[in-house]
Amino acid sequence: MNKETLYYAKYGSKAYSRPQTDEELFATFSRLCRSFLRGCSIFGDAGDTDASSLCKQIQTLLQAFPTWPFSKKVANMNLDKLNDDALATFYSMCFLFLKEPLTAVVPHEHFTSEDAQRSFERGINSLLEKRLVETIPVHHGENSEVTTDNYLLSSEACAAVFKGKEELIKAKVVSKYGQIFAWNEITKKDLYFSQSTKDRAQKLLKATRWDTYPRVVNSLKSAGFRNGIGALLYGPPGTGKTEFARQIARENRRNILLVDSSKLGMTYFGEGPRNYRGLFRTFRYIAAISKDAPILFMDEADGILSRRVEVHRSADKEANEIANIVLQELNSFSGILIATTNLLENIDQALYRRFLFKIKFDLPDAEVRKSIWARKLPWLPPSAIEDLAERFELSGGQIDNIASLCLIDRILNDHNPSLDEIVAYCHEQTPEKEGRRNRIGF
């Protein structure tokens, strides 16, 4: 009698139907763990609920289907040296990760015995030693120096068990900090820069391309340098910073994790630092279980990378703590991080230094503007294009707006607007300078 038949002779007929796919095997594993944590048997009686029984059932299940991906992943982790209590705890934390990704476990609520709780509290648990589990410090109040440790399945363990299941985190966690944009939904777009900007931008684009990026990272690591590639794109609004970051993602065939800085703000004391730690932790876990790690993109990153200040109140202390968290994360960052800003003077100098690429996006000169006008409004005669490029010092984004207005005119009136109408649109795009201050940002 083979192992699969033996397994169902012992468990299958009373508990659940035979798994047909790796996903169903995964679901069976989860059901075993759920019943164990609830303190009841999967068979509906009071037996078979201890750690030893759970480990035997899961081991029998995985041995019955040794060629299935999930079985192979667990087998490759060399968990046989863990005792039953540690192994049951690990299986349970895998299930809890499936249920609530990146939610730290409170020891007395989930760990399988008092011995397991005490071993975690002392920091000598074998799961910690094998880096299958990591600690998450929890601070208690504004004036309290007391911290306790909760626990989370480590990113290394997640990479081993959940590789290719990045939707687990995308669906439930990413929305707390931003959103994911798929690289294959980004439309290819021609961008026009001054020669100095173009040279630097092309170097960044080549370094992060899907076919050269692994070689660049491995070379940096071998040479003892940080292997994360951070790029700070700065300059006036409308100069193509955001769109260039999108094109990098498209060329590199990587999704974008776009950070929403409004979701990282501080509502009550301690929330800001927790949010920033959570953001970088989320990125690490997505990177660990994804086939290709996304690009971490901080658009309009002035608030995230802001200068540290003298402490006069608790809000100043927390703002400085956030800056220090970002600094620590950038020091150990692995992957591609792109930040943009219109206000370079607001960036903390220590954070500024952590970016490998620092690229200034200038307003386009007359020659570049000619190229943009010719690309956006190809029906204009060359003399009109030259006149517009010379008269109006517009950014690429502003010319984009005018091209959009011209398209609307063509749809509504069945013909292109006149040159006088286009000139009027150009004046609308230029802020008035008399009697008012220039606006910042948009």
C-alpha positions in Angstrom: 0.0 0.0 0.0 1.5 3.3 -1.0 1.9 6.4 1.2 -1.1 8.2 -0.4 -3.4 5.2 0.2 -2.1 4.9 3.8 -2.8 8.5 4.4 -6.4 8.3 3.3 -6.9 5.1 5.1 -5.9 6.9 8.3 -7.3 10.5 7.8 -9.0 11.1 4.4 -12.3 9.2 4.7 -13.2 11.0 7.9 -11.9 14.5 7.2 -11.8 15.8 3.7 -11.7 14.9 0.1 -8.5 14.1 -1.8 -6.6 17.2 -2.9 -6.5 17.5 -6.7 -4.1 20.4 -7.0 -1.3 22.1 -5.1 -3.8 24.8 -4.1 -6.1 22.2 -2.6 -3.2 20.6 -0.8 -2.4 24.1 0.6 -6.0 24.4 1.7 -5.9 21.1 3.5 -2.7 22.1 5.3 -4.5 25.3 6.4 -7.5 23.4 7.6 -5.3 21.2 9.8 -3.6 24.3 11.3 -6.9 26.1 11.9 -8.4 23.2 13.8 -5.2 22.8 15.8 -5.3 26.5 16.9 -8.9 26.2 17.8 -8.1 23.3 20.1 -10.4 20.9 18.3 -9.8 17.9 16.0 -10.3 18.2 12.3 -12.6 15.1 12.8 -15.0 17.0 15.0 -14.0 15.2 18.3 -11.7 16.2 21.1 -8.7 14.1 20.0 -5.6 14.7 17.9 -5.2 18.4 18.8 -1.7 18.4 20.3 1.5 19.5 18.5 2.8 16.0 17.9 -0.5 15.0 16.2 -0.5 18.1 14.0 3.1 17.5 12.9 2.4 13.8 12.1 -0.7 14.7 10.0 1.0 17.4 8.0 4.1 15.2 7.5 1.9 12.3 6.3 0.0 14.7 4.0 3.2 16.1 2.4 4.8 12.7 2.1 1.7 11.5 0.2 2.3 14.2 -2.4 6.0 14.7 -2.5 6.2 16.1 -6.1 3.7 18.9 -5.5 5.3 22.4 -5.3 4.1 23.1 -1.7 5.5 19.7 -0.5 8.8 20.4 -2.2 9.1 23.8 -0.6 8.5 22.5 2.9 10.9 19.6 2.3 13.6 21.9 1.1 13.5 23.9 4.4 15.1 21.1 6.4 12.6 21.4 9.3 13.3 17.8 10.5 15.5 19.0 13.4 12.8 21.1 15.0 10.9 19.6 17.9 7.2 19.0 17.5 6.3 22.1 19.5 8.5 24.4 17.4 7.3 22.7 14.2 3.7 23.1 15.1 4.3 26.7 16.0 5.9 27.3 12.6 3.1 25.6 10.7 0.6 27.6 12.7 2.4 30.9 11.8 2.3 29.9 8.2 -1.5 29.5 8.4 -1.8 32.8 10.3 0.2 34.5 7.6 -2.2 33.2 5.1 -5.1 34.5 7.1 -3.8 37.9 8.1 -0.5 38.7 6.2 2.1 40.8 8.1 0.0 40.8 11.3 2.4 40.1 14.2 1.6 37.2 16.5 1.1 37.8 20.2 2.8 34.9 22.1 0.2 34.1 24.7 -2.6 34.1 22.1 -1.2 31.6 19.5 1.9 29.8 20.6 1.4 26.2 21.3 2.6 25.8 24.9 3.9 27.7 27.9 7.4 26.4 27.1 7.1 27.9 23.6 6.0 31.3 25.0 8.9 31.4 27.5 11.5 30.4 24.8 10.3 33.2 22.6 10.4 35.7 25.4 14.0 34.7 26.2 15.0 34.9 22.5 16.3 31.3 22.4 13.5 29.7 20.4 14.8 27.5 17.5 12.5 29.3 15.1 14.3 32.6 15.9 17.7 30.9 15.7 16.9 29.5 12.3 15.5 32.9 11.2 12.2 31.4 10.4 10.5 34.0 12.6 11.4 37.6 13.3 10.6 40.0 16.1 8.4 43.0 15.8 8.9 45.5 18.7 5.8 47.1 20.1 6.0 50.4 21.9 3.6 51.3 24.7 2.6 54.9 24.8 4.2 58.3 24.3 6.1 58.5 27.6 6.6 54.8 28.1 10.0 53.2 27.6 8.4 49.7 27.8 8.5 47.6 24.6 7.4 44.1 24.0 8.2 41.7 21.2 5.6 40.1 19.0 6.5 37.8 16.2 6.0 37.4 12.4 7.0 34.7 9.9 10.3 36.0 8.5 10.7 37.2 4.9 13.2 34.3 4.3 10.6 31.8 5.5 7.9 33.5 3.3 10.2 33.3 0.3 10.7 29.6 0.9 7.0 28.8 1.4 4.9 31.4 -0.4 7.1 32.2 -3.5 4.8 33.2 -6.3 1.9 34.0 -4.1 2.4 37.8 -3.9 -1.3 38.4 -4.2 -1.6 37.4 -0.6 0.1 40.7 0.4 -1.1 42.7 -2.5 -4.8 42.1 -1.8 -4.8 42.6 2.0 -1.8 44.8 3.0 -0.6 47.1 0.2 -3.7 49.3 0.4 -2.6 50.5 3.8 0.3 52.3 2.2 -0.4 52.8 -1.5 -1.2 50.7 -4.5 0.4 48.4 -7.1 0.6 49.3 -10.8 1.3 46.5 -13.3 4.3 47.2 -15.6 2.5 45.7 -18.6 -0.3 48.2 -18.3 2.1 51.2 -18.7 2.0 52.7 -22.2 5.4 53.3 -23.8 5.9 57.1 -24.1 8.6 59.1 -25.7 10.2 61.6 -23.3 12.4 64.6 -24.3 15.1 65.9 -22.0 18.1 68.3 -22.1 21.3 66.5 -23.0 22.6 66.5 -19.4 19.4 65.0 -18.0 19.2 62.6 -20.9 22.7 61.2 -20.3 22.0 60.6 -16.5 18.5 59.2 -17.1 19.8 56.8 -19.8 22.4 55.4 -17.3 19.7 54.8 -14.7 17.5 53.2 -17.3 20.2 50.8 -18.5 21.3 49.9 -14.9 17.7 48.9 -14.1 16.7 47.1 -17.3 15.5 43.6 -16.8 18.5 42.1 -18.7 21.3 44.1 -17.0 19.9 44.7 -13.5 20.9 41.2 -12.1 24.5 41.7 -13.3 24.7 45.2 -11.8 23.3 44.0 -8.4 25.6 41.0 -8.2 28.6 43.1 -9.1 27.8 45.7 -6.4 27.3 42.9 -3.9 30.6 41.2 -4.8 32.5 44.5 -4.5 31.1 45.1 -1.0 28.8 47.9 -1.9 25.1 48.3 -1.0 23.2 46.4 -3.7 20.1 48.6 -3.6 19.6 51.1 -6.4 18.1 54.3 -5.1 17.3 57.2 -7.5 16.2 60.7 -6.5 14.7 62.6 -9.4 14.3 66.3 -8.7 13.3 69.5 -10.6 10.4 71.7 -11.5 6.9 70.3 -12.0 6.0 68.9 -15.4 9.6 67.9 -16.4 8.9 64.2 -16.7 10.1 62.8 -13.4 7.0 60.7 -12.6 6.6 59.4 -16.2 10.3 58.5 -16.4 9.9 56.4 -13.3 6.9 54.6 -14.9 9.0 54.0 -18.0 11.7 52.4 -15.9 9.2 50.0 -14.5 8.0 49.1 -18.0 11.5 48.6 -19.4 12.5 46.6 -16.3 9.3 44.5 -16.4 8.6 45.2 -12.7 5.4 46.3 -11.1 5.4 49.6 -9.1 4.5 49.9 -5.4 3.4 53.5 -5.4 3.6 55.0 -1.9 0.7 57.2 -0.8 2.3 59.6 1.6 -1.1 60.7 2.9 -1.6 57.2 4.3 1.6 57.4 6.3 0.7 60.5 8.3 0.4 60.7 12.0 -3.1 60.7 13.5 -2.0 59.8 17.1 1.4 59.4 18.7 3.4 56.4 17.5 1.3 55.8 14.3 3.7 57.5 12.0 6.8 55.4 12.9 4.7 52.2 12.8 3.4 53.2 9.3 6.9 53.8 7.9 8.2 50.5 9.4 5.2 48.8 8.0 5.7 50.3 4.5 9.3 49.0 4.2 8.4 45.6 5.8 5.6 45.2 3.3 8.0 45.9 0.4 10.5 43.4 1.8 7.8 40.7 2.0 6.4 41.4 -1.5 10.0 41.3 -2.8 10.6 38.0 -1.0 7.6 36.1 -2.4 7.3 37.8 -5.9 9.0 36.4 -9.0 10.3 39.9 -9.6 10.3 42.5 -6.8 8.4 45.6 -7.6 9.9 49.1 -7.7 9.3 51.1 -4.6 8.1 54.5 -5.9 7.8 57.6 -3.7 6.2 60.3 -5.8 6.3 63.8 -4.3 8.5 62.5 -1.6 9.2 65.8 0.3 7.3 64.7 3.4 8.8 61.2 3.5 12.4 62.5 3.1 12.0 65.8 5.0 14.8 67.3 7.1 15.1 66.6 10.8 14.3 69.5 13.2 15.1 70.7 16.7 12.8 69.0 19.2 10.3 71.4 20.8 7.3 69.2 21.1 6.3 65.5 20.7 5.5 65.9 17.0 9.0 67.1 16.3 10.4 64.0 18.1 8.2 61.7 16.1 9.1 63.4 12.8 12.8 62.9 13.6 12.1 59.3 14.5 10.5 58.8 11.1 13.5 60.4 9.4 15.8 58.0 11.3 13.6 55.0 10.3 13.8 55.9 6.6 17.6 56.5 7.0 18.0 53.0 8.5 15.9 51.4 5.8 17.8 53.1 3.0 21.0 51.8 4.5 19.9 48.2 4.1 17.6 48.6 1.2 17.7 45.9 -1.5 15.9 46.5 -4.7 15.0 49.6 -6.8 13.7 52.7 -5.0 12.8 55.8 -7.0 11.7 59.1 -5.3 10.7 62.4 -6.9 10.5 65.9 -5.5 10.0 69.4 -6.7 11.5 70.8 -3.5 15.1 69.5 -3.1 15.8 72.0 -0.4 13.4 70.2 1.9 15.2 66.9 1.7 17.4 65.8 4.7 21.0 65.8 3.6 21.7 62.4 5.2 18.8 60.9 3.2 20.0 62.7 0.1 23.4 61.0 0.3 21.8 57.5 0.5 20.5 57.8 -3.1 23.0 56.4 -5.7 21.5 58.3 -8.6 20.6 62.0 -8.2 19.2 63.3 -11.5 18.1 66.9 -12.0 15.2 67.3 -14.5 15.5 70.8 -16.0 12.9 72.7 -17.8 13.4 71.9 -21.6 15.3 74.4 -23.6 14.0 75.7 -27.0 15.4 72.8 -29.0 13.9 70.2 -26.8 10.6 72.2 -26.8 10.6 72.0 -30.6 10.9 68.3 -30.4 8.0 68.0 -28.0 5.7 70.4 -30.0 6.5 68.4 -33.2 5.7 65.1 -31.5 2.5 66.3 -29.8 1.1 68.5 -32.6 2.6 67.1 -35.8 0.0 68.9 -38.0 1.5 72.3 -37.1 3.8 73.9 -39.7 7.5 74.0 -38.7 7.4 77.9 -38.5 4.6 77.7 -35.9 6.4 75.0 -33.9 9.6 77.2 -33.8 7.6 80.2 -32.8 5.8 78.4 -29.9 9.1 76.9 -28.7 10.9 80.3 -28.7 8.1 82.3 -27.1 6.9 80.1 -24.3 9.2 78.4 -21.8 6.8 75.6 -21.0 7.5 72.2 -19.4 6.8 69.0 -21.2 3.8 68.5 -18.9 2.4 71.9 -19.8 2.8 71.1 -23.5 1.0 67.8 -22.9 -1.9 69.8 -21.4 -2.1 72.0 -24.5 -2.0 68.9 -26.8 -4.9 67.4 -24.8 -6.9 70.6 -25.2 -6.3 70.6 -29.0 -7.5 67.0 -29.2 -10.7 68.0 -27.4 -11.2 70.9 -29.8 -10.8 68.5 -32.7 -13.4 66.1 -31.2 -15.9 68.9 -30.5 -15.4 71.0 -33.6 -14.2 68.5 -36.2 -11.1 70.6 -36.9 -7.8 71.5 -35.2 -7.6 74.8 -33.3 -6.0 77.9 -34.9 -2.5 79.1 -33.9 -4.1 82.0 -32.1 -6.1 79.5 -29.9 -3.0 77.5 -29.2 -1.2 80.7 -28.2 -4.1 81.5 -25.8 -3.7 78.0 -24.3 0.0 78.7 -23.8 -0.8 81.8 -21.9 -3.2 79.9 -19.7 -0.5 77.4 -18.8 1.8 80.2 -17.6 1.1 81.5 -14.0 0.5 85.2 -13.7 3.4 86.9 -12.0 1.9 90.3 -11.1 -0.1 90.6 -7.9 0.2 87.0 -6.9 2.7 84.5 -5.6 3.7 81.5 -7.7 2.1 78.3 -6.4 4.2 75.4 -5.3 4.0 71.9 -6.8 1.2 71.8 -9.4 
